[in-house]
Amino acid sequence: MERLGDAPVPGGPVLNVVSMRPLEKRPRVTITDLAQLLGMDKSSVSLALRDSPKVSIATRARVRKAAAEHNYIPNWAAKRLAGSSGHAIGLVMPSAFGCLTDPPVVRTAQALARLAATRQLTLNLMAHEQLADSNGENSLPLHADGLLVWGDVPAPAAVRFSSAYARPSIVLDPHHPSYAKYKGNTIAIDNRGGASSLVSHLHERGAKSLTFVQVEDQHLSHVERWKGTRLTWQELADAATLSKLTLEELTDGQLREIAGRGDAAIFCSNDHGAMQVWHRLRRLGISPPDDVKLCGFDGDEYGELVGLTTAVFDSETLAETAFTRLIALLSNQLQSVADSIPVTVRTGSTS
């Protein structure tokens, strides 16, 4: 059984998470060291690290910066996350919280809340624009021992939070375009592998031509799904039988032409787009999978109602991995995190 600090992981080991990094030790800087470095007394440093209003904003920023630069992690941090009551982690979302309408985000947030409860933790939902600015100022006190940042919060903001608050942070499903060259801590979804599995499934079901419909353009996950699609189809079939369109470019005439081939498939880069295509096909008198095979990505419950073939990741695994890695960062057992959550095909009646 994998352990978090001194407490066993509820529900057993983490399931099939790839790209695990070995645990590494780093020297620990004490609060006494930090106080001597800054020329302050320990109590003032402690108050600054807790974002106490008894310490000026400028001093808090200076202490947080020094703590981050010298790898100071308070001894209580890992103990709190390992199971003591009354403490919290932060889940940082875009300020509009629009991503909470997406089923994968909702499932992951629910899984994080359940796992936080088993560890007697509070899961604080935070709007990213309310946190620290680039100078570490104009910010509210951060009531969290560590941060989980959802992947449509821009990368510069994720870097800023960890630095300004001297808290470890991990980005979950980094898909905002700014993460293209991001070097920070991440737990990604294996979008390319999931797309590859879907393409193999469609080919096994007899598809001899494939149209990939990219629903979102500025989205790294959708870009990775296209890469997985292209590479796998080229291994299995003639590259000339693969085409790519955006959802806006896909016309009713093209849908009729694709269905008229008799051995074609359409792969939409998410279920939302796939369901729009499904409704259009039905309106045109075209029935999946008899006339054309259809699949999506993400495991949307709406798609499940019509039996949409799709690809899904395990939200419980993502949440469990996030907790495990965050605690390892807090206890200096890890220097960095770069994990990937596997994706599986859920076969439905549309393929």
C-alpha positions in Angstrom: 0.0 0.0 0.0 1.3 3.4 -0.9 1.4 5.8 2.0 0.9 9.5 2.5 3.3 10.6 5.2 2.3 8.3 8.0 -1.2 7.7 6.9 -2.3 4.9 4.4 -4.0 5.9 1.2 -7.8 5.2 1.5 -8.8 2.8 -1.2 -5.4 1.3 -1.9 -2.6 2.2 -4.3 -2.7 4.6 -7.1 -4.0 2.9 -10.2 -1.8 2.6 -13.4 -0.2 6.1 -13.4 2.6 6.4 -15.8 5.8 8.5 -15.8 6.4 8.2 -12.1 9.4 10.0 -10.8 11.7 8.4 -8.2 11.6 10.0 -4.8 14.5 12.4 -4.1 15.6 14.1 -1.0 16.6 17.8 -0.7 18.2 19.6 2.2 15.6 21.3 4.5 16.0 24.9 5.4 14.6 25.6 8.9 12.7 28.7 10.0 15.7 29.6 12.2 17.9 29.6 9.0 15.3 31.7 7.2 15.0 34.2 10.1 18.8 34.6 10.3 19.0 35.1 6.5 16.4 37.9 6.6 17.6 39.5 9.8 14.2 38.9 11.5 13.0 37.0 14.5 11.4 33.6 14.1 7.9 34.7 15.2 7.8 37.5 12.6 8.9 35.1 9.9 6.2 32.6 11.0 3.5 35.3 10.9 4.6 36.3 7.4 4.5 32.8 6.1 0.9 32.5 7.5 -0.1 35.7 5.7 -0.8 37.4 9.0 -2.1 41.0 8.7 0.2 41.7 11.7 3.0 41.8 9.2 3.1 44.3 6.3 2.4 43.2 2.8 5.9 44.1 1.7 7.5 42.0 4.5 5.2 39.1 3.7 6.3 39.2 0.1 10.0 39.4 1.0 9.7 36.4 3.4 7.7 34.3 0.8 10.3 35.1 -1.9 13.2 34.1 0.4 11.4 30.9 1.5 10.8 29.9 -2.2 14.4 30.7 -3.2 15.9 28.7 -0.3 13.6 25.8 -0.4 11.9 26.4 2.9 8.9 24.1 3.6 7.4 24.2 7.1 7.5 21.0 8.9 3.8 21.1 9.6 2.8 21.2 6.0 3.2 17.5 5.2 1.7 16.5 8.5 -1.4 18.6 7.8 -2.0 17.1 4.4 -1.3 13.6 5.7 -4.4 13.6 7.9 -4.6 16.2 10.7 -7.8 18.0 10.9 -8.5 21.7 10.2 -6.3 22.4 7.2 -6.8 22.9 3.5 -5.6 22.7 0.0 -6.5 25.1 -2.8 -8.1 24.2 -6.1 -7.5 27.2 -8.3 -9.9 27.8 -11.2 -10.4 30.6 -13.8 -12.3 33.4 -12.1 -15.5 32.9 -14.3 -15.6 29.2 -13.2 -16.9 28.4 -16.7 -14.9 25.1 -16.8 -17.2 23.7 -14.1 -19.8 23.1 -16.8 -17.5 20.5 -18.3 -18.2 16.9 -17.1 -14.5 15.9 -16.8 -13.8 18.9 -14.6 -16.9 18.3 -12.4 -15.9 14.6 -11.9 -12.4 15.5 -10.9 -13.5 18.3 -8.5 -16.0 15.8 -6.9 -13.2 13.2 -6.6 -10.9 15.8 -5.0 -13.6 16.8 -2.5 -14.2 13.1 -1.6 -10.5 12.4 -1.0 -10.1 15.7 0.9 -12.9 14.6 3.2 -11.3 11.2 3.9 -8.1 13.1 5.0 -10.1 15.6 7.2 -9.1 18.4 4.8 -11.0 21.3 3.4 -10.9 21.8 -0.4 -10.9 25.5 -1.0 -12.2 26.5 -4.5 -10.3 29.7 -5.5 -10.6 32.2 -8.3 -7.2 32.8 -9.9 -7.6 36.5 -10.3 -8.0 37.0 -6.6 -4.6 35.5 -5.8 -1.3 37.3 -5.7 -0.2 39.7 -8.5 3.3 39.6 -10.1 4.9 41.4 -7.1 3.3 39.1 -4.5 1.1 42.0 -3.3 -2.5 43.0 -3.5 -3.4 39.5 -2.4 -5.7 37.9 0.1 -4.3 35.6 2.8 -3.9 32.1 1.3 -5.6 29.5 3.5 -4.0 26.5 1.8 -0.9 24.3 2.4 -0.5 23.5 -1.3 -2.2 24.4 -4.6 -3.8 22.3 -7.4 -4.3 24.5 -10.4 -6.8 23.5 -13.2 -5.2 23.6 -16.6 -7.1 26.4 -18.2 -5.6 28.9 -15.7 -2.8 30.5 -17.7 0.7 29.2 -17.1 2.2 32.6 -15.9 -0.5 32.7 -13.2 0.4 29.2 -12.0 4.1 30.2 -11.7 3.2 33.4 -9.9 1.1 31.6 -7.2 3.8 29.2 -6.2 6.4 31.9 -6.0 4.4 34.6 -4.3 2.9 32.3 -1.6 5.9 29.9 -1.2 3.5 27.0 -1.7 4.1 24.0 -3.9 1.6 23.8 -6.8 0.6 21.2 -9.4 -1.2 21.9 -12.7 -3.9 19.4 -13.5 -4.6 18.7 -17.2 -2.5 21.6 -18.5 -4.3 22.6 -21.7 -4.2 26.4 -22.0 -1.9 27.3 -24.9 0.5 28.9 -22.5 1.5 25.5 -21.2 3.1 24.4 -24.5 6.7 24.9 -23.0 5.8 24.8 -19.3 8.5 23.3 -17.1 6.5 23.3 -13.8 4.7 20.5 -12.0 2.0 18.8 -14.0 -0.4 15.8 -14.0 -1.5 15.5 -17.6 -4.1 13.4 -19.4 -2.8 11.0 -22.0 -4.8 12.7 -24.8 -2.5 11.4 -27.6 -2.7 7.8 -26.3 -6.5 8.0 -25.9 -6.9 9.3 -29.5 -4.7 6.5 -30.7 -6.9 3.9 -29.0 -10.0 5.4 -30.5 -8.5 5.4 -34.0 -7.5 1.8 -33.6 -11.0 0.9 -32.5 -12.5 2.6 -35.5 -10.1 0.9 -37.9 -10.9 -2.5 -36.3 -14.6 -1.8 -36.9 -14.0 -1.4 -40.6 -13.4 2.3 -41.1 -11.4 2.9 -44.3 -11.5 6.7 -44.2 -11.5 9.0 -41.2 -12.4 12.7 -40.7 -11.1 14.3 -37.6 -13.2 17.3 -36.4 -11.2 19.6 -34.1 -13.8 21.3 -31.9 -11.5 23.7 -30.1 -8.5 25.4 -31.7 -6.7 27.0 -28.9 -6.6 23.9 -26.6 -3.5 21.8 -26.1 -5.6 18.6 -25.4 -7.4 18.9 -28.7 -4.1 19.5 -30.5 -2.6 16.3 -28.8 -5.7 14.3 -29.9 -5.1 15.3 -33.5 -1.5 14.3 -33.2 -2.4 10.9 -31.8 -5.0 10.5 -34.5 -2.7 11.4 -37.4 0.2 9.2 -36.2 -2.0 6.1 -35.6 -4.0 6.4 -38.8 -0.9 6.7 -40.9 0.4 3.4 -39.3 -2.9 1.6 -40.0 -4.2 3.0 -43.3 -3.4 5.3 -46.3 -2.7 8.8 -45.1 -4.7 10.2 -48.0 -7.9 8.7 -46.4 -7.5 11.0 -43.3 -8.8 14.6 -43.3 -9.1 17.3 -40.7 -11.8 20.0 -40.3 -12.9 22.4 -37.7 -16.5 22.1 -36.4 -17.3 25.4 -38.1 -16.0 24.1 -41.5 -18.0 20.9 -41.5 -21.0 21.5 -43.7 -24.1 19.3 -44.3 -22.9 18.6 -47.8 -19.6 17.2 -46.4 -21.6 15.1 -43.9 -23.6 13.6 -46.7 -20.4 12.9 -48.7 -18.7 11.3 -45.8 -21.7 9.1 -45.0 -22.0 8.2 -48.7 -18.6 6.4 -48.7 -20.1 3.6 -46.6 -17.0 2.8 -44.7 -16.2 6.2 -43.1 -15.8 7.4 -39.5 -15.9 10.8 -37.9 -13.8 11.5 -34.7 -14.7 14.7 -32.9 -12.1 16.0 -30.5 -14.6 16.2 -27.7 -18.1 14.8 -26.9 -19.7 18.2 -27.1 -18.8 18.5 -30.7 -19.6 14.9 -31.4 -23.1 15.4 -30.1 -23.6 18.4 -32.4 -22.5 16.2 -35.3 -24.8 13.4 -34.1 -27.9 15.7 -34.1 -27.0 17.0 -37.6 -26.6 13.5 -38.9 -29.9 12.5 -37.6 -31.5 15.6 -39.1 -30.1 14.6 -42.4 -31.4 11.1 -42.1 -28.0 9.6 -41.5 -27.7 7.0 -38.8 -24.5 6.1 -36.9 -23.0 3.6 -37.1 -24.8 2.1 -40.1 -24.1 5.0 -42.4 -21.0 6.4 -40.6 -19.2 5.7 -37.4 -18.9 8.4 -34.9 -16.9 8.9 -31.7 -15.9 11.7 -29.3 -13.6 12.3 -26.3 -14.1 13.0 -22.6 -16.9 10.7 -21.5 -19.8 13.3 -21.4 -22.9 12.0 -19.7 -25.0 13.6 -22.5 -23.1 11.5 -25.1 -23.7 8.4 -23.0 -27.5 8.9 -23.4 -27.2 8.1 -27.1 -24.4 5.5 -26.7 -21.6 7.7 -28.0 -18.3 5.9 -28.3 -15.7 8.0 -26.5 -12.5 8.1 -24.5 -12.4 8.7 -20.7 -9.8 9.1 -18.0 -10.2 8.0 -14.4 -11.0 11.1 -12.3 -10.4 9.2 -9.1 -6.9 8.3 -10.3 -6.2 11.9 -11.2 -7.3 13.1 -7.8 -5.4 10.4 -5.9 -2.3 11.2 -7.8 -2.6 14.9 -7.2 -2.9 14.4 -3.4 0.0 11.9 -3.4 2.3 14.1 -5.4 1.4 17.3 -3.5 2.3 15.7 -0.2 5.6 14.4 -1.6 6.5 18.0 -2.7 5.6 19.3 0.7 7.8 16.8 2.5 10.7 17.3 0.1 10.4 13.7 -1.3 10.0 15.1 -4.8 11.6 18.0 -6.6 9.2 17.9 -9.5 6.1 16.2 -10.8 5.4 15.1 -14.5 2.8 12.4 -14.5 0.3 11.2 -17.1 -3.1 9.7 -16.4 -4.1 6.9 -18.9 -7.2 7.1 -21.1 -9.5 4.2 -22.1 -12.1 3.7 -24.8 -15.7 3.4 -23.8 -17.4 1.6 -26.7 -21.0 2.7 -27.5 -23.5 2.1 -30.2 -22.2 4.8 -32.6 -19.3 2.8 -33.8 
